[in-house]
Amino acid sequence: KLDQQKEFKWNPWKKIGTCVLTKAVSRKVVAEIPGFYGAEFEPLIRKMLFSLDEFYDVEAPIRELKEISPVLVHADIWQSNLMWDISSDNPRQLKTILDWQSIHVGSPAEDLVFLLICLLSGEDRRVHWRSLLSCLYQSIEREMAPAKPSFTLDGLLGSYIRLFPVLGFIVLMRFSVIFKCSLPSLNDEDRVKFSERMSRNLFLLADDVISSFESSRKRQKKHLPLCRHQSLPVSVSLTLFLLS
């Protein structure tokens, strides 16, 4: 219930930015990407390092509380925290979601940014992000009927767009390190296959982080409504809808 927000005052983003993924750590992680994943990353990483102090804004998710009606957010929703019931007749039946230690009150778009980046290829995310959010919102409307969701579809789309630069950047850093550390455990065939796929997804993500940040900066200069942006490309309950 929204009137219980005060019971969930804790928010992980300030701690992440000041104690874990500080700007100094972030610069080091990002600067190492071209050397490991390929020289084609260099132009994007130069742009990223040049603007990092501006777009790595860990308070952006906190400010979203003033822009959209908040929900409970998992905040660490990705493949390793999703378990599926493989014995079911439906092989896509979600069994459970793990790691709830970062749960907090926030924008319903927070988990969606993580989910769409982590579960889709870069190409699919770019093409389908808007239709997936629309489909999800329609599912929420059906489940809540005759009541109405506390936020609109336009509000959800706008929040996704505003949060994409900083949350996409966090996923970029996380996955670039995770894959680098896991590579030695793979056999030669898997190493080649996953290296190509991961490099491609990271490249598209880095490109989208930069382009979404640059578009956001242009909107701010022109004072355009954020929710009408067209160029870019969960809450706990939203996650279940998307994965069901």
C-alpha positions as CSV (number, residue, x, y, z in Angstrom):
1,K,0.0,0.0,0.0
2,L,1.3,3.4,-0.9
3,D,0.4,4.7,2.6
4,Q,3.0,2.3,3.9
5,Q,5.9,3.9,2.0
6,K,7.4,5.2,5.3
7,E,8.1,1.6,6.3
8,F,10.4,1.3,3.2
9,K,12.5,4.5,3.6
10,W,15.7,2.7,2.8
11,N,16.9,3.1,-0.8
12,P,20.0,1.3,-2.2
13,W,21.1,3.8,-4.8
14,K,23.0,6.3,-2.7
15,K,24.9,3.4,-1.1
16,I,25.7,1.9,-4.5
17,G,27.1,5.2,-5.7
18,T,29.0,6.2,-2.6
19,C,30.3,2.8,-1.3
20,V,30.2,0.2,-4.1
21,L,30.2,1.5,-7.7
22,T,31.8,4.9,-6.9
23,K,32.7,7.1,-9.9
24,A,36.3,6.2,-9.5
25,V,35.5,2.5,-9.6
26,S,33.2,3.0,-12.5
27,R,35.8,4.8,-14.5
28,K,38.3,2.0,-14.0
29,V,35.7,-0.7,-14.9
30,V,34.6,1.2,-18.1
31,A,38.1,2.1,-19.2
32,E,39.0,-1.7,-19.2
33,I,36.2,-2.6,-21.6
34,P,37.9,-1.9,-25.0
35,G,41.1,-3.8,-24.0
36,F,39.0,-6.9,-23.3
37,Y,36.0,-6.7,-25.6
38,G,37.5,-5.0,-28.6
39,A,38.7,-1.7,-30.1
40,E,35.2,-1.0,-31.5
41,F,34.2,0.1,-28.0
42,E,36.8,2.9,-27.9
43,P,34.7,5.7,-29.4
44,L,31.8,4.9,-27.1
45,I,33.9,4.5,-24.0
46,R,35.6,7.9,-24.7
47,K,32.2,9.5,-24.7
48,M,31.2,7.7,-21.6
49,L,34.2,8.6,-19.6
50,F,34.0,12.3,-20.8
51,S,30.3,12.5,-19.5
52,L,30.4,10.0,-16.7
53,D,30.3,12.6,-13.9
54,E,27.0,14.0,-15.4
55,F,25.1,10.9,-16.4
56,Y,26.2,8.5,-13.6
57,D,23.5,10.0,-11.5
58,V,22.6,7.5,-8.7
59,E,20.0,9.8,-7.3
60,A,18.0,9.7,-10.5
61,P,15.9,6.7,-9.2
62,I,15.3,8.6,-6.0
63,R,14.0,11.7,-7.8
64,E,11.6,9.5,-9.8
65,L,9.5,9.2,-6.7
66,K,8.3,12.7,-7.5
67,E,7.6,11.8,-11.1
68,I,5.5,8.6,-10.9
69,S,3.4,6.8,-8.3
70,P,5.9,4.4,-6.6
71,V,5.7,0.6,-6.1
72,L,7.8,-2.0,-4.4
73,V,10.9,-2.6,-6.5
74,H,13.1,-5.7,-6.4
75,A,16.2,-3.8,-7.7
76,D,18.3,-6.8,-8.6
77,I,16.2,-8.6,-11.1
78,W,18.3,-10.5,-13.7
79,Q,18.8,-14.1,-14.9
80,S,20.6,-15.5,-11.9
81,N,17.8,-14.3,-9.6
82,L,15.0,-16.0,-11.5
83,M,14.2,-19.7,-11.0
84,W,12.0,-21.7,-13.4
85,D,9.9,-24.8,-12.9
86,I,11.4,-27.1,-15.6
87,S,9.2,-30.0,-14.5
88,S,6.0,-28.1,-15.4
89,D,4.1,-28.6,-18.6
90,N,4.8,-25.0,-19.2
91,P,8.7,-24.7,-19.5
92,R,8.4,-20.9,-19.0
93,Q,6.7,-21.2,-15.6
94,L,8.4,-18.9,-13.1
95,K,9.0,-20.7,-9.8
96,T,10.5,-18.0,-7.6
97,I,12.5,-14.8,-7.5
98,L,15.7,-14.7,-5.3
99,D,17.7,-12.0,-3.5
100,W,15.2,-9.5,-2.0
101,Q,17.7,-7.6,0.1
102,S,17.5,-4.5,-2.1
103,I,13.7,-4.2,-2.1
104,H,12.6,-0.6,-1.8
105,V,9.9,1.9,-2.8
106,G,10.7,3.2,-6.3
107,S,9.6,3.7,-9.9
108,P,7.9,0.7,-11.5
109,A,10.4,1.3,-14.4
110,E,13.5,0.4,-12.3
111,D,13.0,-3.4,-12.6
112,L,11.9,-3.1,-16.2
113,V,15.1,-1.5,-17.3
114,F,17.1,-4.3,-15.7
115,L,14.8,-7.0,-17.1
116,L,14.7,-5.8,-20.7
117,I,18.5,-5.4,-20.8
118,C,19.3,-8.7,-19.1
119,L,16.7,-10.9,-20.7
120,L,16.7,-9.7,-24.3
121,S,19.3,-9.3,-27.0
122,G,20.3,-5.7,-27.7
123,E,18.5,-5.9,-31.1
124,D,15.3,-7.2,-29.6
125,R,15.3,-4.7,-26.8
126,R,15.6,-1.8,-29.2
127,V,12.7,-3.0,-31.4
128,H,10.3,-4.3,-28.7
129,W,10.8,-2.3,-25.5
130,R,7.8,0.0,-26.0
131,S,5.4,-2.8,-27.1
132,L,6.5,-4.9,-24.1
133,L,5.9,-2.1,-21.6
134,S,2.5,-1.5,-23.3
135,C,1.6,-5.2,-23.1
136,L,2.7,-5.3,-19.4
137,Y,0.6,-2.2,-18.6
138,Q,-2.5,-3.8,-20.2
139,S,-1.9,-6.9,-18.1
140,I,-1.9,-4.8,-15.0
141,E,-5.1,-3.0,-16.0
142,R,-6.8,-6.4,-16.5
143,E,-5.6,-7.7,-13.2
144,M,-6.6,-4.6,-11.3
145,A,-10.0,-4.1,-12.9
146,P,-12.3,-2.4,-11.9
147,A,-9.6,-0.5,-10.1
148,K,-7.0,1.5,-12.0
149,P,-3.2,1.4,-11.8
150,S,-1.7,4.3,-9.8
151,F,0.4,5.3,-12.8
152,T,-0.3,5.8,-16.5
153,L,1.4,4.0,-19.5
154,D,2.9,7.4,-20.5
155,G,4.3,7.8,-17.0
156,L,5.8,4.3,-17.1
157,L,7.4,4.9,-20.5
158,G,8.7,8.3,-19.4
159,S,10.2,6.9,-16.3
160,Y,11.9,4.1,-18.2
161,I,13.5,6.6,-20.6
162,R,14.7,8.8,-17.7
163,L,16.2,5.9,-15.8
164,F,17.8,4.1,-18.7
165,P,21.1,6.0,-18.8
166,V,22.1,5.4,-15.2
167,L,20.6,1.9,-14.8
168,G,21.8,0.8,-18.2
169,F,25.3,2.0,-17.2
170,I,25.2,-0.1,-14.0
171,V,24.2,-3.2,-15.9
172,L,27.0,-2.5,-18.4
173,M,29.6,-2.4,-15.6
174,R,28.2,-5.5,-13.9
175,F,28.0,-7.7,-16.9
176,S,31.3,-6.6,-18.3
177,V,33.0,-7.8,-15.1
178,I,30.9,-10.9,-14.6
179,F,31.5,-12.3,-18.0
180,K,35.2,-11.5,-17.9
181,C,35.5,-13.4,-14.6
182,S,33.5,-16.4,-15.9
183,L,35.3,-16.8,-19.2
184,P,38.1,-19.0,-17.9
185,S,35.6,-21.6,-16.8
186,L,34.1,-22.1,-20.3
187,N,35.3,-24.6,-22.9
188,D,36.8,-23.3,-26.1
189,E,33.6,-23.6,-28.1
190,D,31.4,-21.9,-25.5
191,R,34.1,-19.2,-25.0
192,V,33.9,-18.1,-28.6
193,K,30.2,-18.3,-28.8
194,F,29.5,-16.4,-25.6
195,S,32.2,-13.9,-26.2
196,E,30.7,-12.8,-29.5
197,R,27.2,-12.6,-28.1
198,M,28.2,-10.8,-24.9
199,S,30.4,-8.3,-26.9
200,R,27.5,-7.5,-29.2
201,N,25.0,-7.0,-26.4
202,L,27.5,-4.8,-24.4
203,F,28.2,-2.7,-27.4
204,L,24.5,-2.1,-28.1
205,L,23.9,-1.3,-24.5
206,A,26.9,1.1,-24.3
207,D,25.6,2.8,-27.5
208,D,22.1,3.1,-26.0
209,V,23.3,4.5,-22.7
210,I,25.2,7.2,-24.5
211,S,22.4,8.0,-27.0
212,S,19.7,8.1,-24.3
213,F,21.8,10.4,-22.2
214,E,22.5,12.7,-25.1
215,S,18.8,12.7,-26.0
216,S,17.9,13.5,-22.4
217,R,20.3,16.4,-22.3
218,K,18.8,17.8,-25.5
219,R,15.3,17.5,-24.1
220,Q,16.3,19.4,-21.0
221,K,17.7,22.2,-23.0
222,K,14.5,22.4,-25.1
223,H,12.2,21.9,-22.0
224,L,10.3,19.1,-23.7
225,P,8.2,16.7,-21.7
226,L,10.2,13.6,-20.8
227,C,7.4,11.2,-21.4
228,R,7.1,12.1,-25.0
229,H,10.6,11.1,-26.0
230,Q,10.5,8.6,-28.9
231,S,14.1,7.7,-29.7
232,L,15.1,5.1,-27.1
233,P,14.8,2.1,-27.6
234,V,9.4,-3.7,-11.8
235,S,8.1,-3.5,-9.4
236,V,7.8,-7.0,-7.8
237,S,4.3,-7.4,-9.2
238,L,5.3,-6.0,-12.6
239,T,8.0,-8.6,-12.8
240,L,5.6,-11.4,-12.3
241,F,3.3,-10.1,-15.1
242,L,6.2,-9.8,-17.5
243,L,7.5,-13.3,-16.9
244,S,4.2,-15.1,-16.7
